[in-house]
Amino acid sequence: MSTKLYVGNLSYDTTENDLQDLFAPHGTVVGAQLIMDKMSGRSRGFGFVTMETKESADAAVAAMSGKNVEGRDLTVNEARPREDRPAGAGGFGGGGGRGPRREGSQRY
């Protein structure tokens, strides 16, 4: 069964092919994905690597966690499942009230 790894603190110049090549010596890489910024189209500095087996994933974590690549010490660990977010979350909260009315004030 394949195991997905989180890889953080990547150089912004790293490509998906670079990511795959970094992890290939530790086992079969099923896939490599960089997370890109929607607005700029640039890498966000982290991604995911899916290794074919749990054993190869464990070997990759042991070998790559803390390894200096392009001047950055990588963070590598088993990826956690994505947390469910409530619909509509992430925006501005609260109502659009105008505050309390003061006695003697009038609004037109």
KOLTOR-820536 format. One record per atom (N, C-alpha, C): residue number from 1; residue in one letter; x, y, z. Coordinates in steps of 0.1 Angstrom, whole numbers. Layout:
N
+-----+---+-------+-------+-------+
!   k ! r !    xx !    yy !    zz !
+-----+---+-------+-------+-------+
! NUM ! a !     X !     Y !     Z !
...
+-----+---+-------+-------+-------+
***
This chain:
108
+-----+---+-------+-------+-------+
!   k ! r !    xx !    yy !    zz !
+-----+---+-------+-------+-------+
!   1 ! m !     8 !   -12 !     0 !
!   1 ! m !     0 !     0 !     0 !
!   1 ! m !     9 !    12 !     0 !
!   2 ! s !     5 !    22 !    -8 !
!   2 ! s !    14 !    34 !    -9 !
!   2 ! s !    12 !    43 !     3 !
!   3 ! t !    22 !    52 !     6 !
!   3 ! t !    22 !    61 !    17 !
!   3 ! t !    26 !    74 !    12 !
!   4 ! k !    18 !    84 !    16 !
!   4 ! k !    21 !    98 !    12 !
!   4 ! k !    29 !   105 !    23 !
!   5 ! l !    39 !   113 !    18 !
!   5 ! l !    48 !   120 !    27 !
!   5 ! l !    46 !   135 !    24 !
!   6 ! y !    47 !   143 !    35 !
!   6 ! y !    47 !   157 !    34 !
!   6 ! y !    62 !   161 !    33 !
!   7 ! v !    65 !   170 !    24 !
!   7 ! v !    79 !   175 !    23 !
!   7 ! v !    78 !   191 !    24 !
!   8 ! g !    84 !   196 !    34 !
!   8 ! g !    84 !   211 !    37 !
!   8 ! g !    97 !   217 !    36 !
!   9 ! n !    97 !   230 !    35 !
!   9 ! n !   109 !   239 !    35 !
!   9 ! n !   117 !   237 !    22 !
!  10 ! l !   110 !   234 !    11 !
!  10 ! l !   116 !   233 !    -2 !
!  10 ! l !   120 !   246 !    -8 !
!  11 ! s !   130 !   247 !   -16 !
!  11 ! s !   134 !   259 !   -23 !
!  11 ! s !   122 !   262 !   -33 !
!  12 ! y !   120 !   274 !   -35 !
!  12 ! y !   109 !   278 !   -45 !
!  12 ! y !   113 !   275 !   -59 !
!  13 ! d !   125 !   271 !   -61 !
!  13 ! d !   130 !   267 !   -75 !
!  13 ! d !   128 !   252 !   -77 !
!  14 ! t !   125 !   245 !   -67 !
!  14 ! t !   123 !   230 !   -69 !
!  14 ! t !   112 !   227 !   -78 !
!  15 ! t !   114 !   217 !   -87 !
!  15 ! t !   103 !   212 !   -96 !
!  15 ! t !    98 !   199 !   -91 !
!  16 ! e !    87 !   194 !   -96 !
!  16 ! e !    82 !   181 !   -93 !
!  16 ! e !    92 !   170 !   -97 !
!  17 ! n !    99 !   172 !  -108 !
!  17 ! n !   109 !   162 !  -112 !
!  17 ! n !   120 !   162 !  -102 !
!  18 ! d !   125 !   173 !   -97 !
!  18 ! d !   135 !   174 !   -87 !
!  18 ! d !   131 !   166 !   -74 !
!  19 ! l !   118 !   168 !   -70 !
!  19 ! l !   113 !   162 !   -59 !
!  19 ! l !   113 !   147 !   -60 !
!  20 ! q !   108 !   142 !   -72 !
!  20 ! q !   108 !   128 !   -75 !
!  20 ! q !   122 !   122 !   -75 !
!  21 ! d !   132 !   129 !   -81 !
!  21 ! d !   146 !   124 !   -81 !
!  21 ! d !   152 !   124 !   -67 !
!  22 ! l !   148 !   133 !   -58 !
!  22 ! l !   153 !   133 !   -44 !
!  22 ! l !   149 !   120 !   -37 !
!  23 ! f !   137 !   116 !   -39 !
!  23 ! f !   132 !   105 !   -31 !
!  23 ! f !   134 !    91 !   -38 !
!  24 ! a !   137 !    91 !   -51 !
!  24 ! a !   138 !    78 !   -58 !
!  24 ! a !   149 !    68 !   -53 !
!  25 ! p !   160 !    73 !   -47 !
!  25 ! p !   170 !    64 !   -42 !
!  25 ! p !   164 !    55 !   -30 !
!  26 ! h !   153 !    60 !   -24 !
!  26 ! h !   148 !    53 !   -12 !
!  26 ! h !   136 !    43 !   -15 !
!  27 ! g !   132 !    42 !   -28 !
!  27 ! g !   122 !    33 !   -32 !
!  27 ! g !   114 !    39 !   -44 !
!  28 ! t !   104 !    32 !   -48 !
!  28 ! t !    96 !    36 !   -60 !
!  28 ! t !    87 !    48 !   -56 !
!  29 ! v !    89 !    59 !   -63 !
!  29 ! v !    80 !    70 !   -62 !
!  29 ! v !    68 !    69 !   -71 !
!  30 ! v !    56 !    69 !   -65 !
!  30 ! v !    44 !    68 !   -73 !
!  30 ! v !    40 !    81 !   -78 !
!  31 ! g !    43 !    92 !   -71 !
!  31 ! g !    39 !   105 !   -75 !
!  31 ! g !    46 !   116 !   -67 !
!  32 ! a !    48 !   128 !   -73 !
!  32 ! a !    53 !   139 !   -66 !
!  32 ! a !    45 !   151 !   -70 !
!  33 ! q !    41 !   159 !   -60 !
!  33 ! q !    33 !   171 !   -62 !
!  33 ! q !    38 !   183 !   -54 !
!  34 ! l !    40 !   194 !   -61 !
!  34 ! l !    43 !   206 !   -55 !
!  34 ! l !    30 !   214 !   -53 !
!  35 ! i !    29 !   221 !   -42 !
!  35 ! i !    17 !   229 !   -40 !
!  35 ! i !    21 !   243 !   -45 !
!  36 ! m !    12 !   248 !   -54 !
!  36 ! m !    14 !   261 !   -60 !
!  36 ! m !     5 !   272 !   -55 !
!  37 ! d !    10 !   284 !   -55 !
!  37 ! d !     1 !   295 !   -51 !
!  37 ! d !    -8 !   298 !   -62 !
!  38 ! k !   -21 !   300 !   -59 !
!  38 ! k !   -31 !   302 !   -69 !
!  38 ! k !   -29 !   316 !   -76 !
!  39 ! m !   -25 !   326 !   -69 !
!  39 ! m !   -24 !   339 !   -74 !
!  39 ! m !   -11 !   341 !   -83 !
!  40 ! s !     0 !   337 !   -77 !
!  40 ! s !    13 !   340 !   -84 !
!  40 ! s !    17 !   328 !   -93 !
!  41 ! g !    12 !   316 !   -91 !
!  41 ! g !    16 !   305 !   -98 !
!  41 ! g !    30 !   299 !   -94 !
!  42 ! r !    36 !   305 !   -84 !
!  42 ! r !    48 !   300 !   -78 !
!  42 ! r !    46 !   289 !   -68 !
!  43 ! s !    57 !   281 !   -66 !
!  43 ! s !    57 !   271 !   -55 !
!  43 ! s !    55 !   278 !   -42 !
!  44 ! r !    47 !   271 !   -33 !
!  44 ! r !    46 !   276 !   -19 !
!  44 ! r !    56 !   270 !   -10 !
!  45 ! g !    66 !   262 !   -15 !
!  45 ! g !    77 !   257 !    -7 !
!  45 ! g !    74 !   244 !     0 !
!  46 ! f !    63 !   237 !    -4 !
!  46 ! f !    61 !   224 !     2 !
!  46 ! f !    54 !   216 !    -8 !
!  47 ! g !    54 !   203 !    -6 !
!  47 ! g !    47 !   194 !   -15 !
!  47 ! g !    45 !   180 !    -9 !
!  48 ! f !    41 !   170 !   -17 !
!  48 ! f !    39 !   157 !   -13 !
!  48 ! f !    45 !   147 !   -22 !
!  49 ! v !    50 !   136 !   -16 !
!  49 ! v !    56 !   125 !   -24 !
!  49 ! v !    49 !   112 !   -19 !
!  50 ! t !    44 !   105 !   -29 !
!  50 ! t !    38 !    92 !   -26 !
!  50 ! t !    48 !    81 !   -29 !
!  51 ! m !    51 !    73 !   -19 !
!  51 ! m !    60 !    62 !   -20 !
!  51 ! m !    52 !    49 !   -22 !
!  52 ! e !    57 !    40 !   -29 !
!  52 ! e !    50 !    27 !   -32 !
!  52 ! e !    47 !    19 !   -20 !
!  53 ! t !    56 !    18 !   -11 !
!  53 ! t !    54 !    10 !     1 !
!  53 ! t !    57 !    18 !    14 !
!  54 ! k !    51 !    13 !    25 !
!  54 ! k !    53 !    19 !    38 !
!  54 ! k !    68 !    18 !    42 !
!  55 ! e !    75 !     7 !    38 !
!  55 ! e !    89 !     6 !    41 !
!  55 ! e !    97 !    16 !    34 !
!  56 ! s !    95 !    18 !    21 !
!  56 ! s !   102 !    28 !    14 !
!  56 ! s !    99 !    42 !    19 !
!  57 ! a !    87 !    45 !    23 !
!  57 ! a !    84 !    58 !    29 !
!  57 ! a !    91 !    60 !    42 !
!  58 ! d !    92 !    50 !    51 !
!  58 ! d !    99 !    51 !    63 !
!  58 ! d !   114 !    53 !    61 !
!  59 ! a !   120 !    46 !    51 !
!  59 ! a !   134 !    48 !    47 !
!  59 ! a !   136 !    63 !    42 !
!  60 ! a !   127 !    68 !    34 !
!  60 ! a !   128 !    81 !    29 !
!  60 ! a !   127 !    92 !    40 !
!  61 ! v !   118 !    90 !    50 !
!  61 ! v !   117 !    99 !    61 !
!  61 ! v !   130 !    99 !    69 !
!  62 ! a !   136 !    87 !    72 !
!  62 ! a !   148 !    86 !    79 !
!  62 ! a !   160 !    93 !    72 !
!  63 ! a !   160 !    91 !    59 !
!  63 ! a !   172 !    97 !    51 !
!  63 ! a !   170 !   112 !    48 !
!  64 ! m !   158 !   116 !    46 !
!  64 ! m !   156 !   130 !    40 !
!  64 ! m !   152 !   140 !    51 !
!  65 ! s !   147 !   136 !    62 !
!  65 ! s !   143 !   146 !    72 !
!  65 ! s !   155 !   153 !    78 !
!  66 ! g !   155 !   166 !    76 !
!  66 ! g !   167 !   174 !    81 !
!  66 ! g !   178 !   175 !    71 !
!  67 ! k !   177 !   169 !    60 !
!  67 ! k !   187 !   169 !    49 !
!  67 ! k !   187 !   183 !    43 !
!  68 ! n !   199 !   189 !    41 !
!  68 ! n !   201 !   202 !    35 !
!  68 ! n !   200 !   200 !    20 !
!  69 ! v !   190 !   206 !    13 !
!  69 ! v !   189 !   206 !    -1 !
!  69 ! v !   187 !   221 !    -6 !
!  70 ! e !   196 !   225 !   -14 !
!  70 ! e !   196 !   239 !   -19 !
!  70 ! e !   196 !   249 !    -8 !
!  71 ! g !   204 !   246 !     3 !
!  71 ! g !   205 !   256 !    14 !
!  71 ! g !   194 !   255 !    24 !
!  72 ! r !   185 !   246 !    22 !
!  72 ! r !   173 !   245 !    32 !
!  72 ! r !   173 !   231 !    38 !
!  73 ! d !   170 !   230 !    51 !
!  73 ! d !   169 !   217 !    58 !
!  73 ! d !   154 !   213 !    56 !
!  74 ! l !   152 !   201 !    50 !
!  74 ! l !   139 !   197 !    47 !
!  74 ! l !   132 !   191 !    59 !
!  75 ! t !   119 !   193 !    59 !
!  75 ! t !   110 !   187 !    69 !
!  75 ! t !   103 !   176 !    61 !
!  76 ! v !   104 !   163 !    66 !
!  76 ! v !    98 !   152 !    59 !
!  76 ! v !    91 !   143 !    69 !
!  77 ! n !    78 !   141 !    68 !
!  77 ! n !    71 !   132 !    76 !
!  77 ! n !    59 !   126 !    69 !
!  78 ! e !    53 !   116 !    75 !
!  78 ! e !    41 !   110 !    69 !
!  78 ! e !    30 !   121 !    69 !
!  79 ! a !    23 !   122 !    57 !
!  79 ! a !    13 !   132 !    56 !
!  79 ! a !     0 !   128 !    64 !
!  80 ! r !    -6 !   138 !    71 !
!  80 ! r !   -18 !   136 !    78 !
!  80 ! r !   -30 !   138 !    68 !
!  81 ! p !   -41 !   131 !    71 !
!  81 ! p !   -53 !   134 !    63 !
!  81 ! p !   -57 !   148 !    63 !
!  82 ! r !   -62 !   153 !    52 !
!  82 ! r !   -66 !   167 !    52 !
!  82 ! r !   -79 !   168 !    61 !
!  83 ! e !   -79 !   179 !    69 !
!  83 ! e !   -90 !   181 !    78 !
!  83 ! e !  -102 !   187 !    70 !
!  84 ! d !  -114 !   182 !    74 !
!  84 ! d !  -126 !   187 !    67 !
!  84 ! d !  -128 !   201 !    73 !
!  85 ! r !  -131 !   210 !    64 !
!  85 ! r !  -134 !   224 !    67 !
!  85 ! r !  -149 !   226 !    65 !
!  86 ! p !  -155 !   234 !    74 !
!  86 ! p !  -170 !   237 !    72 !
!  86 ! p !  -172 !   245 !    59 !
!  87 ! a !  -183 !   243 !    53 !
!  87 ! a !  -186 !   251 !    40 !
!  87 ! a !  -186 !   265 !    43 !
!  88 ! g !  -180 !   273 !    35 !
!  88 ! g !  -180 !   288 !    36 !
!  88 ! g !  -170 !   293 !    46 !
!  89 ! a !  -162 !   284 !    52 !
!  89 ! a !  -151 !   289 !    61 !
!  89 ! a !  -140 !   296 !    54 !
!  90 ! g !  -133 !   304 !    61 !
!  90 ! g !  -122 !   311 !    55 !
!  90 ! g !  -125 !   325 !    50 !
!  91 ! g !  -137 !   329 !    51 !
!  91 ! g !  -140 !   343 !    47 !
!  91 ! g !  -141 !   352 !    59 !
!  92 ! f !  -148 !   363 !    57 !
!  92 ! f !  -151 !   373 !    67 !
!  92 ! f !  -163 !   368 !    75 !
!  93 ! g !  -162 !   369 !    88 !
!  93 ! g !  -173 !   365 !    97 !
!  93 ! g !  -181 !   376 !   102 !
!  94 ! g !  -192 !   373 !   108 !
!  94 ! g !  -200 !   383 !   115 !
!  94 ! g !  -210 !   390 !   105 !
!  95 ! g !  -219 !   397 !   111 !
!  95 ! g !  -229 !   404 !   103 !
!  95 ! g !  -224 !   418 !    99 !
!  96 ! g !  -232 !   425 !    92 !
!  96 ! g !  -228 !   438 !    88 !
!  96 ! g !  -235 !   449 !    96 !
!  97 ! g !  -237 !   447 !   108 !
!  97 ! g !  -244 !   457 !   117 !
!  97 ! g !  -237 !   470 !   117 !
!  98 ! r !  -245 !   480 !   121 !
!  98 ! r !  -239 !   494 !   122 !
!  98 ! r !  -236 !   498 !   136 !
!  99 ! g !  -237 !   489 !   145 !
!  99 ! g !  -234 !   492 !   159 !
!  99 ! g !  -247 !   497 !   166 !
! 100 ! p !  -246 !   499 !   179 !
! 100 ! p !  -258 !   503 !   187 !
! 100 ! p !  -262 !   517 !   184 !
! 101 ! r !  -276 !   519 !   185 !
! 101 ! r !  -281 !   532 !   183 !
! 101 ! r !  -280 !   540 !   196 !
! 102 ! r !  -276 !   552 !   195 !
! 102 ! r !  -275 !   560 !   207 !
! 102 ! r !  -288 !   569 !   208 !
! 103 ! e !  -292 !   571 !   220 !
! 103 ! e !  -303 !   579 !   222 !
! 103 ! e !  -301 !   593 !   217 !
! 104 ! g !  -311 !   598 !   210 !
! 104 ! g !  -310 !   612 !   205 !
! 104 ! g !  -304 !   612 !   191 !
! 105 ! s !  -298 !   602 !   186 !
! 105 ! s !  -292 !   602 !   173 !
! 105 ! s !  -303 !   597 !   163 !
! 106 ! q !  -302 !   602 !   151 !
! 106 ! q !  -311 !   597 !   141 !
! 106 ! q !  -303 !   594 !   128 !
! 107 ! r !  -308 !   583 !   122 !
! 107 ! r !  -301 !   579 !   109 !
! 107 ! r !  -311 !   580 !    98 !
! 108 ! y !  -307 !   586 !    87 !
! 108 ! y !  -316 !   587 !    76 !
! 108 ! y !  -312 !   578 !    65 !
+-----+---+-------+-------+-------+
***
